[in-house]
Amino acid sequence: MSAYLAKVALVLAAMLSLSRSLPALAEDLAPTDKKMLILSAAGPRFGAVEVSFTAHNFSIKNNLGNSIWSDKNPDFLNVCHLENASYMKQTVRQYASDRGNHHGHSGAKRVEVKNVKLADGHTGKQTTSIMDSHRRRSSNEQKTLSVNNVKLPPAMIAAWNLIMNAPDEKDLVVDLASSKGRHEEDDSSSVSKRGQLRHQVEFRSLKLVPLQPERFTIPKNFKEAKDVGSFYFSPSGQELKKTDIDDLFRTAPK
């Protein structure tokens, strides 16, 4: 009897050890009144960035400032510029275009989809698309990672995924890599040579954290810029003056 109990104990210990080594099932990630969902990433599209999501807003915060989206005006972002304490309303589509969006997965010659596990343990989907343009003699490839256990309003996901150059994706896109190549033709064949995939937004983590309401409001001391030129080049964000342009291009004498 004691030998039997010893065997049972060994089996139970082995099962417990195995269960501890298995990854936990992914729980749904959904913002609450007290918590926001925060995506941490890095790459040339935004630099080091934190994207925060609530049930009604998201904000894109990097070293240049903070861009705020709200479901009350879903086609626009309020883009805040830290250096001159100004902000500007911009369409989501224009904001995405300014960051170099091209075809995304839309109209791709070939699309490959597979399930993957992300660096922090979340499960998701990898989508790879390839588009050849004979007219432009180019070949583009794009790879995105999206997370399928995030619970956010469809309009919010649509706006964010447009910014991430993946407007056809239904799940939240958290990682973006792309390449551009050339299309070569001769008398006998047509060959596409794609360049090396490079991360535009590289996923770091996705988690719920305590709500920070200031991320979703324009600071009180910020003023609305008169126009795009003033927003980017005027020290005050107001009317752009000739002296502002002179200061921009002035260099120290040698």
C-alpha positions as protocol buffer text, in pm:
chain_id: "A"
residue {
  index: 1
  type: MET
  ca { x: 0 y: 0 z: 0 }
}
residue {
  index: 2
  type: SER
  ca { x: 278 y: 240 z: 87 }
}
residue {
  index: 3
  type: ALA
  ca { x: 448 y: 168 z: -248 }
}
residue {
  index: 4
  type: TYR
  ca { x: 121 y: 246 z: -429 }
}
residue {
  index: 5
  type: LEU
  ca { x: 80 y: 575 z: -245 }
}
residue {
  index: 6
  type: ALA
  ca { x: 437 y: 665 z: -326 }
}
residue {
  index: 7
  type: LYS
  ca { x: 372 y: 608 z: -699 }
}
residue {
  index: 8
  type: VAL
  ca { x: 55 y: 820 z: -681 }
}
residue {
  index: 9
  type: ALA
  ca { x: 250 y: 1098 z: -512 }
}
residue {
  index: 10
  type: LEU
  ca { x: 516 y: 1087 z: -786 }
}
residue {
  index: 11
  type: VAL
  ca { x: 251 y: 1105 z: -1061 }
}
residue {
  index: 12
  type: LEU
  ca { x: 77 y: 1400 z: -894 }
}
residue {
  index: 13
  type: ALA
  ca { x: 408 y: 1581 z: -851 }
}
residue {
  index: 14
  type: ALA
  ca { x: 491 y: 1529 z: -1218 }
}
residue {
  index: 15
  type: MET
  ca { x: 148 y: 1658 z: -1326 }
}
residue {
  index: 16
  type: LEU
  ca { x: 188 y: 1967 z: -1104 }
}
residue {
  index: 17
  type: SER
  ca { x: 531 y: 2037 z: -1247 }
}
residue {
  index: 18
  type: LEU
  ca { x: 397 y: 2001 z: -1603 }
}
residue {
  index: 19
  type: SER
  ca { x: 104 y: 2234 z: -1537 }
}
residue {
  index: 20
  type: ARG
  ca { x: 338 y: 2501 z: -1404 }
}
residue {
  index: 21
  type: SER
  ca { x: 552 y: 2481 z: -1715 }
}
residue {
  index: 22
  type: LEU
  ca { x: 258 y: 2524 z: -1954 }
}
residue {
  index: 23
  type: PRO
  ca { x: 164 y: 2880 z: -2058 }
}
residue {
  index: 24
  type: ALA
  ca { x: -152 y: 3018 z: -1906 }
}
residue {
  index: 25
  type: LEU
  ca { x: -453 y: 3054 z: -2132 }
}
residue {
  index: 26
  type: ALA
  ca { x: -477 y: 3407 z: -2264 }
}
residue {
  index: 27
  type: GLU
  ca { x: -744 y: 3614 z: -2094 }
}
residue {
  index: 28
  type: ASP
  ca { x: -941 y: 3880 z: -2273 }
}
residue {
  index: 29
  type: LEU
  ca { x: -779 y: 4223 z: -2246 }
}
residue {
  index: 30
  type: ALA
  ca { x: -1041 y: 4495 z: -2208 }
}
residue {
  index: 31
  type: PRO
  ca { x: -1008 y: 4846 z: -2059 }
}
residue {
  index: 32
  type: THR
  ca { x: -1223 y: 4932 z: -1757 }
}
residue {
  index: 33
  type: ASP
  ca { x: -1315 y: 5252 z: -1574 }
}
residue {
  index: 34
  type: LYS
  ca { x: -995 y: 5221 z: -1372 }
}
residue {
  index: 35
  type: LYS
  ca { x: -757 y: 5052 z: -1615 }
}
residue {
  index: 36
  type: MET
  ca { x: -628 y: 5120 z: -1965 }
}
residue {
  index: 37
  type: LEU
  ca { x: -463 y: 4889 z: -2212 }
}
residue {
  index: 38
  type: ILE
  ca { x: -112 y: 4995 z: -2306 }
}
residue {
  index: 39
  type: LEU
  ca { x: 88 y: 4881 z: -2608 }
}
residue {
  index: 40
  type: SER
  ca { x: 464 y: 4937 z: -2587 }
}
residue {
  index: 41
  type: ALA
  ca { x: 663 y: 4930 z: -2910 }
}
residue {
  index: 42
  type: ALA
  ca { x: 957 y: 5087 z: -3092 }
}
residue {
  index: 43
  type: GLY
  ca { x: 1065 y: 5154 z: -3449 }
}
residue {
  index: 44
  type: PRO
  ca { x: 1106 y: 5429 z: -3708 }
}
residue {
  index: 45
  type: ARG
  ca { x: 732 y: 5492 z: -3753 }
}
residue {
  index: 46
  type: PHE
  ca { x: 687 y: 5639 z: -3404 }
}
residue {
  index: 47
  type: GLY
  ca { x: 1018 y: 5590 z: -3223 }
}
residue {
  index: 48
  type: ALA
  ca { x: 978 y: 5451 z: -2872 }
}
residue {
  index: 49
  type: VAL
  ca { x: 601 y: 5469 z: -2825 }
}
residue {
  index: 50
  type: GLU
  ca { x: 324 y: 5386 z: -2581 }
}
residue {
  index: 51
  type: VAL
  ca { x: -26 y: 5354 z: -2724 }
}
residue {
  index: 52
  type: SER
  ca { x: -295 y: 5367 z: -2456 }
}
residue {
  index: 53
  type: PHE
  ca { x: -651 y: 5242 z: -2508 }
}
residue {
  index: 54
  type: THR
  ca { x: -966 y: 5304 z: -2307 }
}
residue {
  index: 55
  type: ALA
  ca { x: -1320 y: 5208 z: -2402 }
}
residue {
  index: 56
  type: HIS
  ca { x: -1363 y: 5540 z: -2589 }
}
residue {
  index: 57
  type: ASN
  ca { x: -1017 y: 5680 z: -2670 }
}
residue {
  index: 58
  type: PHE
  ca { x: -663 y: 5595 z: -2763 }
}
residue {
  index: 59
  type: SER
  ca { x: -347 y: 5803 z: -2746 }
}
residue {
  index: 60
  type: ILE
  ca { x: -11 y: 5768 z: -2921 }
}
residue {
  index: 61
  type: LYS
  ca { x: 263 y: 5903 z: -2695 }
}
residue {
  index: 62
  type: ASN
  ca { x: 627 y: 5939 z: -2801 }
}
residue {
  index: 63
  type: ASN
  ca { x: 908 y: 6192 z: -2759 }
}
residue {
  index: 64
  type: LEU
  ca { x: 742 y: 6439 z: -2997 }
}
residue {
  index: 65
  type: GLY
  ca { x: 411 y: 6459 z: -2816 }
}
residue {
  index: 66
  type: ASN
  ca { x: 76 y: 6289 z: -2784 }
}
residue {
  index: 67
  type: SER
  ca { x: -189 y: 6219 z: -3050 }
}
residue {
  index: 68
  type: ILE
  ca { x: -541 y: 6158 z: -2921 }
}
residue {
  index: 69
  type: TRP
  ca { x: -831 y: 5974 z: -3088 }
}
residue {
  index: 70
  type: SER
  ca { x: -1189 y: 5976 z: -2956 }
}
residue {
  index: 71
  type: ASP
  ca { x: -1500 y: 5787 z: -3063 }
}
residue {
  index: 72
  type: LYS
  ca { x: -1685 y: 6121 z: -3050 }
}
residue {
  index: 73
  type: ASN
  ca { x: -1497 y: 6227 z: -3365 }
}
residue {
  index: 74
  type: PRO
  ca { x: -1363 y: 5899 z: -3507 }
}
residue {
  index: 75
  type: ASP
  ca { x: -1225 y: 6034 z: -3835 }
}
residue {
  index: 76
  type: PHE
  ca { x: -981 y: 6273 z: -3665 }
}
residue {
  index: 77
  type: LEU
  ca { x: -689 y: 6290 z: -3422 }
}
residue {
  index: 78
  type: ASN
  ca { x: -578 y: 6579 z: -3206 }
}
residue {
  index: 79
  type: VAL
  ca { x: -201 y: 6585 z: -3257 }
}
residue {
  index: 80
  type: CYS
  ca { x: -17 y: 6759 z: -2972 }
}
residue {
  index: 81
  type: HIS
  ca { x: 331 y: 6901 z: -3025 }
}
residue {
  index: 82
  type: LEU
  ca { x: 539 y: 6927 z: -2707 }
}
residue {
  index: 83
  type: GLU
  ca { x: 807 y: 7163 z: -2834 }
}
residue {
  index: 84
  type: ASN
  ca { x: 578 y: 7457 z: -2908 }
}
residue {
  index: 85
  type: ALA
  ca { x: 281 y: 7361 z: -2683 }
}
residue {
  index: 86
  type: SER
  ca { x: 35 y: 7351 z: -2972 }
}
residue {
  index: 87
  type: TYR
  ca { x: -210 y: 7102 z: -3119 }
}
residue {
  index: 88
  type: MET
  ca { x: -368 y: 7040 z: -3457 }
}
residue {
  index: 89
  type: LYS
  ca { x: -669 y: 6843 z: -3571 }
}
residue {
  index: 90
  type: GLN
  ca { x: -577 y: 6596 z: -3846 }
}
residue {
  index: 91
  type: THR
  ca { x: -770 y: 6322 z: -4021 }
}
residue {
  index: 92
  type: VAL
  ca { x: -673 y: 5968 z: -3931 }
}
residue {
  index: 93
  type: ARG
  ca { x: -612 y: 5898 z: -4299 }
}
residue {
  index: 94
  type: GLN
  ca { x: -375 y: 6195 z: -4335 }
}
residue {
  index: 95
  type: TYR
  ca { x: -194 y: 6101 z: -4014 }
}
residue {
  index: 96
  type: ALA
  ca { x: -143 y: 5752 z: -4154 }
}
residue {
  index: 97
  type: SER
  ca { x: -31 y: 5885 z: -4491 }
}
residue {
  index: 98
  type: ASP
  ca { x: 228 y: 6110 z: -4328 }
}
residue {
  index: 99
  type: ARG
  ca { x: 386 y: 5797 z: -4184 }
}
residue {
  index: 100
  type: GLY
  ca { x: 440 y: 5635 z: -4520 }
}
residue {
  index: 101
  type: ASN
  ca { x: 140 y: 5405 z: -4558 }
}
residue {
  index: 102
  type: HIS
  ca { x: 109 y: 5238 z: -4897 }
}
residue {
  index: 103
  type: HIS
  ca { x: -103 y: 4938 z: -4999 }
}
residue {
  index: 104
  type: GLY
  ca { x: -119 y: 4745 z: -4669 }
}
residue {
  index: 105
  type: HIS
  ca { x: -260 y: 4398 z: -4729 }
}
residue {
  index: 106
  type: SER
  ca { x: -524 y: 4532 z: -4971 }
}
residue {
  index: 107
  type: GLY
  ca { x: -494 y: 4407 z: -5327 }
}
residue {
  index: 108
  type: ALA
  ca { x: -191 y: 4192 z: -5250 }
}
residue {
  index: 109
  type: LYS
  ca { x: -92 y: 3924 z: -5497 }
}
residue {
  index: 110
  type: ARG
  ca { x: -48 y: 3672 z: -5216 }
}
residue {
  index: 111
  type: VAL
  ca { x: -151 y: 3675 z: -4851 }
}
residue {
  index: 112
  type: GLU
  ca { x: -33 y: 3418 z: -4597 }
}
residue {
  index: 113
  type: VAL
  ca { x: -184 y: 3388 z: -4248 }
}
residue {
  index: 114
  type: LYS
  ca { x: -71 y: 3175 z: -3955 }
}
residue {
  index: 115
  type: ASN
  ca { x: -120 y: 3162 z: -3578 }
}
residue {
  index: 116
  type: VAL
  ca { x: 177 y: 3275 z: -3369 }
}
residue {
  index: 117
  type: LYS
  ca { x: 279 y: 3343 z: -3010 }
}
residue {
  index: 118
  type: LEU
  ca { x: 411 y: 3692 z: -2937 }
}
residue {
  index: 119
  type: ALA
  ca { x: 718 y: 3774 z: -2731 }
}
residue {
  index: 120
  type: ASP
  ca { x: 520 y: 3835 z: -2412 }
}
residue {
  index: 121
  type: GLY
  ca { x: 310 y: 3517 z: -2444 }
}
residue {
  index: 122
  type: HIS
  ca { x: 1 y: 3655 z: -2612 }
}
residue {
  index: 123
  type: THR
  ca { x: -145 y: 3452 z: -2895 }
}
residue {
  index: 124
  type: GLY
  ca { x: -205 y: 3623 z: -3225 }
}
residue {
  index: 125
  type: LYS
  ca { x: -202 y: 3610 z: -3602 }
}
residue {
  index: 126
  type: GLN
  ca { x: 78 y: 3681 z: -3847 }
}
residue {
  index: 127
  type: THR
  ca { x: -31 y: 3813 z: -4186 }
}
residue {
  index: 128
  type: THR
  ca { x: 218 y: 3841 z: -4470 }
}
residue {
  index: 129
  type: SER
  ca { x: 125 y: 4005 z: -4799 }
}
residue {
  index: 130
  type: ILE
  ca { x: 321 y: 4046 z: -5122 }
}
residue {
  index: 131
  type: MET
  ca { x: 233 y: 4296 z: -5392 }
}
residue {
  index: 132
  type: ASP
  ca { x: 407 y: 4327 z: -5728 }
}
residue {
  index: 133
  type: SER
  ca { x: 365 y: 4649 z: -5924 }
}
residue {
  index: 134
  type: HIS
  ca { x: 476 y: 4611 z: -6287 }
}
residue {
  index: 135
  type: ARG
  ca { x: 394 y: 4975 z: -6358 }
}
residue {
  index: 136
  type: ARG
  ca { x: 626 y: 5095 z: -6081 }
}
residue {
  index: 137
  type: ARG
  ca { x: 870 y: 4806 z: -6134 }
}
residue {
  index: 138
  type: SER
  ca { x: 861 y: 4729 z: -5762 }
}
residue {
  index: 139
  type: SER
  ca { x: 774 y: 4449 z: -5523 }
}
residue {
  index: 140
  type: ASN
  ca { x: 652 y: 4518 z: -5170 }
}
residue {
  index: 141
  type: GLU
  ca { x: 613 y: 4283 z: -4875 }
}
residue {
  index: 142
  type: GLN
  ca { x: 438 y: 4355 z: -4547 }
}
residue {
  index: 143
  type: LYS
  ca { x: 411 y: 4149 z: -4230 }
}
residue {
  index: 144
  type: THR
  ca { x: 183 y: 4233 z: -3938 }
}
residue {
  index: 145
  type: LEU
  ca { x: 111 y: 4072 z: -3602 }
}
residue {
  index: 146
  type: SER
  ca { x: -236 y: 4113 z: -3453 }
}
residue {
  index: 147
  type: VAL
  ca { x: -374 y: 4007 z: -3114 }
}
residue {
  index: 148
  type: ASN
  ca { x: -708 y: 3832 z: -3103 }
}
residue {
  index: 149
  type: ASN
  ca { x: -795 y: 3854 z: -2732 }
}
residue {
  index: 150
  type: VAL
  ca { x: -824 y: 4234 z: -2714 }
}
residue {
  index: 151
  type: LYS
  ca { x: -1175 y: 4368 z: -2661 }
}
residue {
  index: 152
  type: LEU
  ca { x: -1204 y: 4718 z: -2808 }
}
residue {
  index: 153
  type: PRO
  ca { x: -1476 y: 4890 z: -3015 }
}
residue {
  index: 154
  type: PRO
  ca { x: -1452 y: 4808 z: -3388 }
}
residue {
  index: 155
  type: ALA
  ca { x: -1428 y: 5179 z: -3482 }
}
residue {
  index: 156
  type: MET
  ca { x: -1124 y: 5219 z: -3253 }
}
residue {
  index: 157
  type: ILE
  ca { x: -950 y: 4913 z: -3393 }
}
residue {
  index: 158
  type: ALA
  ca { x: -1026 y: 5032 z: -3748 }
}
residue {
  index: 159
  type: ALA
  ca { x: -868 y: 5374 z: -3683 }
}
residue {
  index: 160
  type: TRP
  ca { x: -557 y: 5228 z: -3519 }
}
residue {
  index: 161
  type: ASN
  ca { x: -514 y: 4958 z: -3786 }
}
residue {
  index: 162
  type: LEU
  ca { x: -536 y: 5224 z: -4058 }
}
residue {
  index: 163
  type: ILE
  ca { x: -247 y: 5405 z: -3889 }
}
residue {
  index: 164
  type: MET
  ca { x: -63 y: 5071 z: -3881 }
}
residue {
  index: 165
  type: ASN
  ca { x: -115 y: 5028 z: -4256 }
}
residue {
  index: 166
  type: ALA
  ca { x: -343 y: 4728 z: -4207 }
}
residue {
  index: 167
  type: PRO
  ca { x: -698 y: 4860 z: -4265 }
}
residue {
  index: 168
  type: ASP
  ca { x: -837 y: 4517 z: -4355 }
}
residue {
  index: 169
  type: GLU
  ca { x: -741 y: 4358 z: -4024 }
}
residue {
  index: 170
  type: LYS
  ca { x: -1021 y: 4306 z: -3771 }
}
residue {
  index: 171
  type: ASP
  ca { x: -797 y: 4232 z: -3470 }
}
residue {
  index: 172
  type: LEU
  ca { x: -566 y: 4488 z: -3306 }
}
residue {
  index: 173
  type: VAL
  ca { x: -237 y: 4513 z: -3499 }
}
residue {
  index: 174
  type: VAL
  ca { x: 65 y: 4546 z: -3268 }
}
residue {
  index: 175
  type: ASP
  ca { x: 365 y: 4487 z: -3494 }
}
residue {
  index: 176
  type: LEU
  ca { x: 451 y: 4603 z: -3848 }
}
residue {
  index: 177
  type: ALA
  ca { x: 740 y: 4516 z: -4079 }
}
residue {
  index: 178
  type: SER
  ca { x: 777 y: 4592 z: -4447 }
}
residue {
  index: 179
  type: SER
  ca { x: 1018 y: 4582 z: -4738 }
}
residue {
  index: 180
  type: LYS
  ca { x: 1049 y: 4737 z: -5082 }
}
residue {
  index: 181
  type: GLY
  ca { x: 1221 y: 4565 z: -5371 }
}
residue {
  index: 182
  type: ARG
  ca { x: 1253 y: 4595 z: -5744 }
}
residue {
  index: 183
  type: HIS
  ca { x: 1081 y: 4420 z: -6031 }
}
residue {
  index: 184
  type: GLU
  ca { x: 1306 y: 4301 z: -6311 }
}
residue {
  index: 185
  type: GLU
  ca { x: 1207 y: 4181 z: -6655 }
}
residue {
  index: 186
  type: ASP
  ca { x: 1399 y: 4034 z: -6946 }
}
residue {
  index: 187
  type: ASP
  ca { x: 1302 y: 3860 z: -7268 }
}
residue {
  index: 188
  type: SER
  ca { x: 1221 y: 3532 z: -7099 }
}
residue {
  index: 189
  type: SER
  ca { x: 1100 y: 3601 z: -6747 }
}
residue {
  index: 190
  type: SER
  ca { x: 969 y: 3845 z: -6492 }
}
residue {
  index: 191
  type: VAL
  ca { x: 1131 y: 3828 z: -6149 }
}
residue {
  index: 192
  type: SER
  ca { x: 1048 y: 4016 z: -5829 }
}
residue {
  index: 193
  type: LYS
  ca { x: 1333 y: 4077 z: -5588 }
}
residue {
  index: 194
  type: ARG
  ca { x: 1208 y: 4188 z: -5249 }
}
residue {
  index: 195
  type: GLY
  ca { x: 1425 y: 4374 z: -5007 }
}
residue {
  index: 196
  type: GLN
  ca { x: 1488 y: 4278 z: -4646 }
}
residue {
  index: 197
  type: LEU
  ca { x: 1194 y: 4311 z: -4410 }
}
residue {
  index: 198
  type: ARG
  ca { x: 1249 y: 4595 z: -4164 }
}
residue {
  index: 199
  type: HIS
  ca { x: 1045 y: 4668 z: -3857 }
}
residue {
  index: 200
  type: GLN
  ca { x: 843 y: 4988 z: -3867 }
}
residue {
  index: 201
  type: VAL
  ca { x: 675 y: 4916 z: -3532 }
}
residue {
  index: 202
  type: GLU
  ca { x: 828 y: 4639 z: -3320 }
}
residue {
  index: 203
  type: PHE
  ca { x: 606 y: 4493 z: -3049 }
}
residue {
  index: 204
  type: ARG
  ca { x: 734 y: 4492 z: -2691 }
}
residue {
  index: 205
  type: SER
  ca { x: 438 y: 4428 z: -2461 }
}
residue {
  index: 206
  type: LEU
  ca { x: 62 y: 4462 z: -2416 }
}
residue {
  index: 207
  type: LYS
  ca { x: -93 y: 4487 z: -2070 }
}
residue {
  index: 208
  type: LEU
  ca { x: -354 y: 4652 z: -1851 }
}
residue {
  index: 209
  type: VAL
  ca { x: -229 y: 4931 z: -1623 }
}
residue {
  index: 210
  type: PRO
  ca { x: -393 y: 5192 z: -1399 }
}
residue {
  index: 211
  type: LEU
  ca { x: -579 y: 5461 z: -1596 }
}
residue {
  index: 212
  type: GLN
  ca { x: -391 y: 5785 z: -1668 }
}
residue {
  index: 213
  type: PRO
  ca { x: -666 y: 6032 z: -1777 }
}
residue {
  index: 214
  type: GLU
  ca { x: -413 y: 6302 z: -1876 }
}
residue {
  index: 215
  type: ARG
  ca { x: -309 y: 6092 z: -2175 }
}
residue {
  index: 216
  type: PHE
  ca { x: -648 y: 6149 z: -2335 }
}
residue {
  index: 217
  type: THR
  ca { x: -687 y: 6524 z: -2293 }
}
residue {
  index: 218
  type: ILE
  ca { x: -517 y: 6822 z: -2456 }
}
residue {
  index: 219
  type: PRO
  ca { x: -310 y: 7010 z: -2194 }
}
residue {
  index: 220
  type: LYS
  ca { x: -476 y: 7335 z: -2086 }
}
residue {
  index: 221
  type: ASN
  ca { x: -178 y: 7550 z: -2187 }
}
residue {
  index: 222
  type: PHE
  ca { x: -173 y: 7414 z: -2545 }
}
residue {
  index: 223
  type: LYS
  ca { x: -308 y: 7636 z: -2823 }
}
residue {
  index: 224
  type: GLU
  ca { x: -454 y: 7524 z: -3153 }
}
residue {
  index: 225
  type: ALA
  ca { x: -213 y: 7586 z: -3440 }
}
residue {
  index: 226
  type: LYS
  ca { x: -324 y: 7821 z: -3718 }
}
residue {
  index: 227
  type: ASP
  ca { x: -213 y: 7582 z: -3992 }
}
residue {
  index: 228
  type: VAL
  ca { x: 22 y: 7292 z: -4065 }
}
residue {
  index: 229
  type: GLY
  ca { x: 325 y: 7517 z: -4121 }
}
residue {
  index: 230
  type: SER
  ca { x: 271 y: 7694 z: -3790 }
}
residue {
  index: 231
  type: PHE
  ca { x: 223 y: 7364 z: -3610 }
}
residue {
  index: 232
  type: TYR
  ca { x: 556 y: 7225 z: -3724 }
}
residue {
  index: 233
  type: PHE
  ca { x: 776 y: 7533 z: -3763 }
}
residue {
  index: 234
  type: SER
  ca { x: 648 y: 7820 z: -3547 }
}
residue {
  index: 235
  type: PRO
  ca { x: 799 y: 7829 z: -3194 }
}
residue {
  index: 236
  type: SER
  ca { x: 459 y: 7930 z: -3059 }
}
residue {
  index: 237
  type: GLY
  ca { x: 244 y: 7717 z: -3288 }
}
residue {
  index: 238
  type: GLN
  ca { x: 67 y: 8034 z: -3397 }
}
residue {
  index: 239
  type: GLU
  ca { x: 107 y: 8238 z: -3715 }
}
residue {
  index: 240
  type: LEU
  ca { x: 430 y: 8151 z: -3895 }
}
residue {
  index: 241
  type: LYS
  ca { x: 655 y: 8455 z: -3934 }
}
residue {
  index: 242
  type: LYS
  ca { x: 944 y: 8524 z: -4167 }
}
residue {
  index: 243
  type: THR
  ca { x: 1180 y: 8528 z: -3872 }
}
residue {
  index: 244
  type: ASP
  ca { x: 1069 y: 8174 z: -3786 }
}
residue {
  index: 245
  type: ILE
  ca { x: 1176 y: 8054 z: -4131 }
}
residue {
  index: 246
  type: ASP
  ca { x: 1503 y: 8247 z: -4104 }
}
residue {
  index: 247
  type: ASP
  ca { x: 1576 y: 8088 z: -3768 }
}
residue {
  index: 248
  type: LEU
  ca { x: 1499 y: 7745 z: -3908 }
}
residue {
  index: 249
  type: PHE
  ca { x: 1765 y: 7769 z: -4181 }
}
residue {
  index: 250
  type: ARG
  ca { x: 2017 y: 7991 z: -4006 }
}
residue {
  index: 251
  type: THR
  ca { x: 2351 y: 7827 z: -3937 }
}
residue {
  index: 252
  type: ALA
  ca { x: 2636 y: 7939 z: -3716 }
}
residue {
  index: 253
  type: PRO
  ca { x: 2921 y: 8112 z: -3901 }
}
residue {
  index: 254
  type: LYS
  ca { x: 3238 y: 7911 z: -3945 }
}
